[in-house]
Amino acid sequence: MEIIQDDLWDKSHNVVCVTTNSVVTRLGELVMGGGVALEAKLLYPNLPRAWGNGILQLQKQYGAIDGNRPQVYIPRSGGRVVVSYPTKHHFKDPSPIELVRVSAERLVQLADKEGWEKIYFPAPGCGLGGLKLEDVLSVIAPVLDDRFVLCLKGDK
């Protein structure tokens, strides 16, 4: 895993992870009201419905908690691939470090399957999730290989 100070949404980043929760509204949309999730929602207005539908299907298949798994979104306009990185079960709760680790493992499996060469992601669970970067790094560094690039903002 590489750590850089860069904008997650840099146009050269072809595969970008967005930290997410698993709460779906009555309208079938994933709640994406803050942080990187809100940025993604503003960039890709169809994303909350796509991932909301995906979460509901995954929860039927795996159960409410284990259905909180990474999902892929490819905008109709093409360009980058956007992937969810589950860090919370409910958007109001802090991020459980175990979910951050399990999601990292699942992202490696997905990257292997899809053949992605570089995957850019924010510090998972460290913003609105309340986790400390050093704690997160201790659980994801052994999991994420050199294809994964952690993008830190300049002020961190």
N, CA, C and O of each residue as an XYZ file, in Angstrom:
624
protein
N       0.851     -1.171      0.000
C       0.000      0.000      0.000
C       0.897      1.235      0.000
O       1.905      1.309      0.704
N       0.495      2.176     -0.802
C       1.213      3.448     -0.884
C       0.353      4.529     -0.225
O      -0.875      4.474     -0.287
N       0.994      5.498      0.398
C       0.292      6.634      0.993
C       0.791      7.908      0.329
O       1.991      8.182      0.306
N      -0.151      8.687     -0.213
C       0.212      9.930     -0.883
C      -0.678     11.072     -0.382
O      -1.749     10.840      0.180
N      -0.222     12.290     -0.591
C      -1.066     13.452     -0.331
C      -1.580     13.900     -1.682
O      -0.839     14.463     -2.487
N      -2.858     13.646     -1.925
C      -3.436     13.929     -3.230
C      -4.951     13.996     -3.092
O      -5.532     13.520     -2.116
N      -5.562     14.593     -4.087
C      -7.019     14.660     -4.163
C      -7.539     13.310     -4.639
O      -7.138     12.826     -5.698
N      -8.423     12.707     -3.868
C      -9.019     11.421     -4.243
C      -9.643     11.488     -5.626
O      -9.600     10.515     -6.378
N     -10.228     12.644     -5.967
C     -10.978     12.787     -7.212
C     -10.126     13.270     -8.374
O     -10.667     13.718     -9.385
N      -8.808     13.190     -8.254
C      -7.918     13.544     -9.364
C      -8.355     12.764    -10.606
O      -8.646     11.571    -10.529
N      -8.398     13.438    -11.726
C      -8.910     12.821    -12.965
C      -8.088     11.622    -13.423
O      -8.593     10.797    -14.184
N      -6.851     11.504    -12.988
C      -6.024     10.368    -13.402
C      -6.323      9.092    -12.613
O      -5.841      8.017    -12.970
N      -7.107      9.201    -11.556
C      -7.431      8.026    -10.735
C      -8.603      7.273    -11.361
O      -9.741      7.740    -11.325
N      -8.318      6.118    -11.929
C      -9.327      5.356    -12.667
C     -10.244      4.504    -11.788
O     -11.389      4.246    -12.158
N      -9.755      4.069    -10.635
C     -10.569      3.300     -9.697
C     -10.483      4.004     -8.348
O      -9.403      4.140     -7.773
N     -11.639      4.450     -7.851
C     -11.699      5.228     -6.609
C     -12.670      4.561     -5.643
O     -13.773      4.175     -6.029
N     -12.258      4.426     -4.391
C     -13.133      3.892     -3.349
C     -13.794      5.029     -2.588
O     -13.197      6.080     -2.357
N     -15.040      4.792     -2.206
C     -15.833      5.735     -1.434
C     -16.256      5.024     -0.148
O     -16.838      3.940     -0.194
N     -15.961      5.637      0.988
C     -16.352      5.030      2.261
C     -17.856      5.160      2.439
O     -18.434      6.219      2.196
N     -18.492      4.050      2.874
C     -19.949      3.983      2.920
C     -20.449      3.295      4.184
O     -19.683      2.746      4.976
N     -21.781      3.353      4.336
C     -22.498      2.632      5.386
C     -23.481      1.694      4.682
O     -23.374      1.487      3.473
N     -24.434      1.127      5.421
C     -25.383      0.220      4.771
C     -26.845      0.605      5.031
O     -27.731     -0.249      4.992
N     -27.090      1.887      5.295
C     -28.456      2.344      5.540
C     -29.093      2.756      4.211
O     -28.565      3.594      3.480
N     -30.234      2.146      3.923
C     -30.973      2.433      2.691
C     -32.280      3.126      3.079
O     -33.006      2.658      3.957
N     -32.569      4.239      2.417
C     -33.789      4.995      2.709
C     -35.015      4.275      2.161
O     -34.897      3.296      1.424
N     -36.200      4.775      2.533
C     -37.449      4.211      2.003
C     -37.535      4.378      0.487
O     -38.273      3.649     -0.176
N     -36.791      5.327     -0.059
C     -36.770      5.529     -1.508
C     -35.777      4.598     -2.205
O     -35.623      4.649     -3.426
N     -35.106      3.748     -1.426
C     -34.176      2.786     -2.008
C     -32.792      3.337     -2.276
O     -32.037      2.754     -3.055
N     -32.440      4.459     -1.641
C     -31.125      5.062     -1.864
C     -30.234      4.859     -0.645
O     -30.687      4.954      0.496
N     -28.968      4.579     -0.904
C     -27.993      4.494      0.169
C     -27.812      5.882      0.761
O     -27.711      6.863      0.025
N     -27.769      5.970      2.083
C     -27.530      7.261      2.736
C     -26.079      7.652      2.494
O     -25.155      6.931      2.871
N     -25.895      8.800      1.860
C     -24.561      9.319      1.530
C     -24.547     10.817      1.859
O     -24.438     11.660      0.969
N     -24.659     11.129      3.147
C     -24.880     12.507      3.552
C     -23.681     13.275      4.036
O     -23.820     14.453      4.367
N     -22.500     12.671      4.096
C     -21.343     13.397      4.587
C     -20.047     12.816      4.071
O     -20.010     11.710      3.533
N     -18.997     13.573      4.243
C     -17.651     13.125      3.896
C     -17.487     12.776      2.425
O     -18.081     13.405      1.550
N     -16.674     11.768      2.174
C     -16.380     11.322      0.811
C     -17.637     10.789      0.129
O     -17.796     10.932     -1.083
N     -18.530     10.174      0.904
C     -19.777      9.655      0.324
C     -20.609     10.790     -0.270
O     -21.162     10.646     -1.361
N     -20.702     11.906      0.431
C     -21.440     13.058     -0.091
C     -20.772     13.611     -1.349
O     -21.456     13.975     -2.305
N     -19.455     13.674     -1.352
C     -18.743     14.125     -2.546
C     -19.087     13.234     -3.742
O     -19.328     13.730     -4.843
N     -19.107     11.921     -3.521
C     -19.428     10.977     -4.596
C     -20.859     11.150     -5.071
O     -21.134     11.117     -6.270
N     -21.766     11.333     -4.128
C     -23.178     11.525     -4.466
C     -23.365     12.769     -5.337
O     -24.162     12.758     -6.275
N     -22.639     13.826     -5.029
C     -22.741     15.059     -5.826
C     -22.142     14.880     -7.219
O     -22.637     15.453     -8.190
N     -21.086     14.091     -7.315
C     -20.465     13.821     -8.618
C     -21.284     12.849     -9.460
O     -21.340     12.970    -10.684
N     -21.917     11.887     -8.796
C     -22.641     10.815     -9.482
C     -24.038     10.679     -8.875
O     -24.240      9.852     -7.985
N     -25.000     11.471     -9.336
C     -26.341     11.489     -8.724
C     -27.079     10.146     -8.736
O     -27.960      9.939     -7.902
N     -26.754      9.240     -9.641
C     -27.413      7.927     -9.690
C     -26.798      6.918     -8.729
O     -27.341      5.833     -8.524
N     -25.677      7.278     -8.148
C     -24.947      6.363     -7.279
C     -25.734      5.909     -6.048
O     -25.735      4.712     -5.764
N     -26.403      6.794     -5.300
C     -27.122      6.330     -4.102
C     -28.183      5.265     -4.400
O     -28.341      4.323     -3.623
N     -28.902      5.400     -5.500
C     -29.924      4.403     -5.844
C     -29.264      3.086     -6.261
O     -29.707      2.009     -5.861
N     -28.216      3.177     -7.057
C     -27.530      1.961     -7.507
C     -26.987      1.180     -6.307
O     -27.187     -0.031     -6.207
N     -26.309      1.867     -5.411
C     -25.750      1.171     -4.253
C     -26.830      0.799     -3.247
O     -26.692     -0.206     -2.549
N     -27.898      1.579     -3.154
C     -29.020      1.212     -2.291
C     -29.628     -0.113     -2.726
O     -29.870     -0.993     -1.901
N     -29.875     -0.250     -4.030
C     -30.396     -1.508     -4.573
C     -29.422     -2.655     -4.319
O     -29.825     -3.760     -3.956
N     -28.150     -2.378     -4.512
C     -27.129     -3.398     -4.289
C     -27.080     -3.863     -2.844
O     -26.988     -5.061     -2.578
N     -27.140     -2.923     -1.912
C     -27.133     -3.275     -0.482
C     -28.330     -4.152     -0.146
O     -28.189     -5.152      0.559
N     -29.507     -3.786     -0.644
C     -30.704     -4.592     -0.350
C     -30.552     -6.016     -0.880
O     -30.948     -6.969     -0.210
N     -29.983     -6.168     -2.074
C     -29.764     -7.505     -2.622
C     -28.732     -8.278     -1.810
O     -28.920     -9.460     -1.523
N     -27.635     -7.605     -1.439
C     -26.602     -8.264     -0.641
C     -27.133     -8.666      0.733
O     -26.781     -9.729      1.243
N     -27.977     -7.829      1.336
C     -28.541     -8.162      2.640
C     -29.480     -9.359      2.557
O     -29.545    -10.162      3.488
N     -30.204     -9.482      1.455
C     -31.047    -10.670      1.271
C     -30.188    -11.922      1.162
O     -30.542    -12.982      1.678
N     -29.062    -11.784      0.486
C     -28.189    -12.928      0.254
C     -27.367    -13.306      1.486
O     -27.231    -14.489      1.801
N     -26.813    -12.298      2.191
C     -25.862    -12.571      3.274
C     -26.344    -12.192      4.675
O     -25.688    -12.534      5.659
N     -27.479    -11.491      4.785
C     -27.948    -11.000      6.080
C     -27.637     -9.529      6.243
O     -26.833     -8.964      5.502
N     -28.279     -8.915      7.216
C     -28.194     -7.458      7.376
C     -26.773     -6.967      7.609
O     -26.373     -5.966      7.016
N     -26.010     -7.633      8.443
C     -24.662     -7.156      8.757
C     -23.666     -7.592      7.683
O     -22.904     -6.764      7.184
N     -23.656     -8.864      7.323
C     -22.657     -9.351      6.367
C     -22.954     -8.903      4.933
O     -22.110     -9.066      4.051
N     -24.128     -8.348      4.692
C     -24.456     -7.829      3.369
C     -23.835     -6.487      3.080
O     -23.985     -5.958      1.979
N     -23.135     -5.924      4.053
C     -22.455     -4.640      3.892
C     -21.100     -4.899      3.229
O     -20.068     -4.964      3.896
N     -21.129     -5.044      1.898
C     -19.953     -5.443      1.125
C     -19.641     -4.424      0.034
O     -20.513     -3.655     -0.370
N     -18.390     -4.419     -0.444
C     -18.037     -3.494     -1.534
C     -18.896     -3.735     -2.770
O     -19.255     -4.864     -3.103
N     -19.213     -2.621     -3.437
C     -19.984     -2.654     -4.677
C     -19.278     -1.794     -5.724
O     -18.535     -0.871     -5.391
N     -19.520     -2.109     -6.966
C     -18.914     -1.378     -8.072
C     -19.970     -0.526     -8.760
O     -21.107     -0.957     -8.950
N     -19.580      0.688     -9.129
C     -20.447      1.576     -9.902
C     -19.621      2.128    -11.051
O     -18.538      2.677    -10.849
N     -20.148      1.975    -12.259
C     -19.499      2.541    -13.440
C     -20.465      3.553    -14.040
O     -21.514      3.174    -14.561
N     -20.121      4.838    -13.973
C     -21.024      5.867    -14.513
C     -21.310      5.642    -15.993
O     -20.461      5.152    -16.738
N     -22.515      6.005    -16.402
C     -22.899      5.855    -17.810
C     -21.960      6.601    -18.739
O     -21.732      6.186    -19.875
N     -21.420      7.702    -18.246
C     -20.505      8.501    -19.055
C     -19.144      7.842    -19.199
O     -18.278      8.340    -19.919
N     -18.956      6.721    -18.514
C     -17.681      6.030    -18.587
C     -16.679      6.664    -17.644
O     -17.057      7.282    -16.649
N     -15.428      6.513    -17.949
C     -14.407      7.086    -17.091
C     -14.061      6.154    -15.958
O     -13.868      4.955    -16.160
N     -13.983      6.706    -14.777
C     -13.506      5.932    -13.631
C     -14.548      4.937    -13.116
O     -15.746      5.045    -13.377
N     -14.031      3.982    -12.384
C     -14.845      3.011    -11.660
C     -14.912      3.503    -10.215
O     -13.892      3.887     -9.642
N     -16.106      3.493     -9.625
C     -16.285      3.912     -8.244
C     -16.694      2.676     -7.439
O     -17.625      1.961     -7.809
N     -15.992      2.440     -6.345
C     -16.200      1.242     -5.545
C     -16.512      1.655     -4.107
O     -15.856      2.537     -3.554
N     -17.505      1.023     -3.512
C     -17.803      1.332     -2.114
C     -16.817      0.596     -1.202
O     -16.431     -0.546     -1.456
N     -16.430      1.284     -0.147
C     -15.576      0.709      0.894
C     -16.365      0.842      2.195
O     -16.281      1.872      2.865
N     -17.135     -0.194      2.562
C     -17.947     -0.117      3.777
C     -17.092      0.091      5.031
O     -16.177     -0.684      5.308
N     -17.406      1.150      5.782
C     -16.702      1.425      7.028
C     -17.659      1.561      8.207
O     -17.226      1.605      9.358
N     -18.959      1.628      7.923
C     -19.974      1.746      8.972
C     -21.162      0.870      8.614
O     -21.423      0.598      7.442
N     -21.878      0.433      9.645
C     -23.153     -0.231      9.394
C     -24.250      0.825      9.344
O     -25.089      0.807      8.444
N     -24.249      1.744     10.305
C     -25.215      2.839     10.331
C     -24.433      4.144     10.284
O     -23.410      4.298     10.952
N     -24.932      5.079      9.485
C     -24.205      6.335      9.303
C     -24.039      7.137     10.586
O     -23.125      7.957     10.672
N     -24.887      6.932     11.582
C     -24.797      7.683     12.840
C     -23.764      7.095     13.803
O     -23.359      7.760     14.756
N     -23.340      5.865     13.563
C     -22.438      5.176     14.480
C     -20.980      5.367     14.073
O     -20.691      5.688     12.920
N     -20.064      5.170     15.020
C     -18.647      5.182     14.654
C     -18.305      3.955     13.803
O     -19.044      2.972     13.782
N     -17.193      4.034     13.116
C     -16.743      2.915     12.279
C     -16.125      1.818     13.136
O     -15.212      2.088     13.917
N     -16.609      0.581     13.003
C     -15.933     -0.529     13.691
C     -14.656     -0.908     12.924
O     -14.692     -1.123     11.713
N     -13.548     -0.984     13.635
C     -12.269     -1.281     12.989
C     -12.310     -2.630     12.282
O     -11.634     -2.819     11.270
N     -13.092     -3.567     12.801
C     -13.193     -4.896     12.171
C     -13.839     -4.801     10.791
O     -13.433     -5.514      9.873
N     -14.832     -3.939     10.631
C     -15.466     -3.761      9.318
C     -14.478     -3.142      8.341
O     -14.452     -3.516      7.168
N     -13.672     -2.210      8.802
C     -12.651     -1.591      7.947
C     -11.684     -2.659      7.443
O     -11.310     -2.651      6.270
N     -11.273     -3.582      8.325
C     -10.348     -4.656      7.936
C     -11.002     -5.636      6.969
O     -10.422     -5.969      5.935
N     -12.210     -6.099      7.299
C     -12.909     -7.065      6.439
C     -13.179     -6.451      5.065
O     -13.039     -7.129      4.047
N     -13.560     -5.190      5.029
C     -13.803     -4.523      3.743
C     -12.518     -4.447      2.927
O     -12.552     -4.594      1.705
N     -11.390     -4.220      3.586
C     -10.101     -4.210      2.879
C      -9.834     -5.574      2.247
O      -9.404     -5.654      1.096
N     -10.086     -6.639      2.993
C      -9.893     -7.992      2.449
C     -10.792     -8.220      1.233
O     -10.356     -8.784      0.229
N     -12.033     -7.782      1.327
C     -12.969     -7.968      0.214
C     -12.595     -7.107     -0.987
O     -12.839     -7.496     -2.129
N     -12.006     -5.942     -0.737
C     -11.562     -5.101     -1.843
C     -10.388     -5.735     -2.586
O     -10.294     -5.613     -3.808
N      -9.505     -6.403     -1.875
C      -8.404     -7.121     -2.521
C      -8.970     -8.216     -3.427
O      -8.530     -8.368     -4.567
N      -9.932     -8.969     -2.927
C     -10.560    -10.024     -3.738
C     -11.219     -9.434     -4.983
O     -11.111    -10.001     -6.070
N     -11.898     -8.300     -4.829
C     -12.565     -7.652     -5.946
C     -11.543     -7.128     -6.955
O     -11.735     -7.259     -8.164
N     -10.461     -6.536     -6.456
C      -9.405     -6.032     -7.347
C      -8.778     -7.177     -8.139
O      -8.484     -7.027     -9.325
N      -8.575     -8.322     -7.481
C      -8.049     -9.502     -8.176
C      -8.996     -9.931     -9.285
O      -8.573    -10.175    -10.415
N     -10.265    -10.022     -8.960
C     -11.283    -10.465     -9.916
C     -11.386     -9.517    -11.109
O     -11.491     -9.958    -12.254
N     -11.357     -8.215    -10.834
C     -11.539     -7.208    -11.890
C     -10.247     -6.848    -12.611
O     -10.292     -6.224    -13.672
N      -9.111     -7.222    -12.066
C      -7.833     -6.919    -12.697
C      -7.412     -5.457    -12.585
O      -6.714     -4.943    -13.458
N      -7.834     -4.789    -11.517
C      -7.465     -3.384    -11.337
C      -5.996     -3.263    -10.961
O      -5.480     -4.035    -10.152
N      -5.330     -2.279    -11.565
C      -3.904     -2.082    -11.305
C      -3.644     -1.071    -10.201
O      -2.663     -1.203     -9.471
N      -4.499     -0.066    -10.062
C      -4.365      0.954     -9.012
C      -5.747      1.287     -8.472
O      -6.685      1.518     -9.236
N      -5.866      1.311     -7.157
C      -7.126      1.621     -6.500
C      -6.840      2.716     -5.476
O      -6.036      2.523     -4.564
N      -7.495      3.856     -5.625
C      -7.284      5.003     -4.743
C      -8.407      5.062     -3.720
O      -9.569      4.824     -4.051
N      -8.058      5.383     -2.470
C      -9.075      5.415     -1.424
C      -8.699      6.429     -0.346
O      -7.522      6.726     -0.141
N      -9.730      6.964      0.348
C      -9.474      7.867      1.476
C      -9.147      7.048      2.722
O      -9.270      5.823      2.713
N      -8.738      7.710      3.775
C      -8.461      7.023      5.040
C      -9.780      6.443      5.581
O     -10.622      7.195      6.073
N      -9.968      5.129      5.497
C     -11.269      4.531      5.836
C     -11.596      4.611      7.323
O     -10.841      4.139      8.174
N     -12.734      5.219      7.606
C     -13.206      5.323      8.981
C     -12.574      6.445      9.786
O     -12.876      6.591     10.971
N     -11.708      7.238      9.176
C     -10.958      8.252      9.924
C     -11.623      9.625      9.951
O     -11.258     10.457     10.781
N     -12.569      9.881      9.085
C     -13.261     11.169      9.114
C     -14.440     11.081     10.060
O     -14.284     11.140     11.279
N     -15.622     10.940      9.483
C     -16.848     10.857     10.282
C     -16.952      9.549     11.063
O     -17.798      9.423     11.947
N     -16.108      8.586     10.747
C     -16.116      7.307     11.463
C     -15.409      7.347     12.800
O     -15.604      6.466     13.637
N     -14.572      8.386     13.009
C     -13.951      8.595     14.304
C     -12.719      7.767     14.621
O     -12.221      7.834     15.744
N     -12.212      6.995     13.681
C     -11.030      6.182     13.953
C      -9.753      6.998     13.759
O      -9.738      7.990     13.031
N      -8.689      6.565     14.420
C      -7.382      7.208     14.272
C      -6.633      6.526     13.125
O      -6.674      5.304     12.982
N      -5.955      7.328     12.320
C      -5.254      6.805     11.150
C      -4.275      5.695     11.524
O      -4.203      4.679     10.833
N      -3.527      5.876     12.601
C      -2.536      4.857     12.968
C      -3.202      3.517     13.310
O      -2.645      2.458     13.021
N      -4.384      3.562     13.922
C      -5.110      2.322     14.220
C      -5.597      1.650     12.939
O      -5.511      0.431     12.790
N      -6.108      2.460     12.023
C      -6.582      1.924     10.743
C      -5.418      1.322      9.956
O      -5.538      0.224      9.414
N      -4.299      2.032      9.892
C      -3.141      1.521      9.153
C      -2.660      0.192      9.721
O      -2.198     -0.672      8.975
N      -2.766      0.023     11.024
C      -2.299     -1.233     11.622
C      -3.110     -2.444     11.171
O      -2.602     -3.565     11.175
N      -4.377     -2.225     10.781
C      -5.190     -3.365     10.335
C      -5.292     -3.490      8.815
O      -5.546     -4.584      8.312
N      -5.099     -2.391      8.067
C      -5.224     -2.511      6.606
C      -3.877     -2.687      5.901
O      -3.827     -3.264      4.814
N      -2.795     -2.205      6.494
C      -1.484     -2.324      5.839
C      -1.097     -3.773      5.564
O      -0.537     -4.049      4.503
N      -1.370     -4.719      6.478
C      -1.037     -6.116      6.171
C      -1.924     -6.732      5.083
O      -1.588     -7.780      4.532
N      -3.047     -6.089      4.774
C      -4.029     -6.648      3.845
C      -3.876     -6.068      2.436
O      -3.912     -6.803      1.450
N      -3.709     -4.763      2.350
C      -3.705     -4.081      1.051
C      -2.313     -4.093      0.428
O      -1.338     -3.680      1.056
N      -2.231     -4.567     -0.801
C      -0.956     -4.669     -1.496
C      -0.607     -3.359     -2.206
O      -1.260     -2.337     -1.988
N       0.413     -3.392     -3.046
C       0.921     -2.160     -3.664
C       0.010     -1.584     -4.744
O       0.329     -0.535     -5.304
N      -1.101     -2.227     -5.053
C      -2.076     -1.646     -5.978
C      -2.906     -0.561     -5.297
O      -3.497      0.279     -5.976
N      -2.957     -0.569     -3.984
C      -3.819      0.335     -3.228
C      -3.067      1.591     -2.815
O      -1.949      1.532     -2.303
N      -3.718      2.743     -3.055
C      -3.101      4.038     -2.786
C      -4.018      4.846     -1.868
O      -5.124      5.226     -2.253
N      -3.543      5.099     -0.661
C      -4.288      5.896      0.314
C      -4.025      7.366      0.035
O      -2.884      7.827      0.082
N      -5.107      8.105     -0.259
C      -4.996      9.532     -0.563
C      -5.334     10.342      0.683
O      -6.474     10.350      1.147
N      -4.335     11.015      1.206
C      -4.542     11.913      2.327
C      -4.633     13.327      1.793
O      -3.913     13.702      0.867
N      -5.516     14.105      2.379
C      -5.616     15.511      1.996
C      -4.417     16.245      2.560
O      -3.818     15.800      3.538
N      -4.064     17.357      1.958
C      -2.886     18.115      2.345
C      -2.844     18.561      3.788
O      -1.763     18.806      4.322
N      -4.001     18.674      4.440
C      -4.034     19.188      5.810
C      -3.901     18.090      6.862
O      -3.986     18.380      8.055
N      -3.696     16.848      6.456
C      -3.610     15.757      7.453
C      -2.192     15.343      7.670
O      -1.926     14.444      8.469
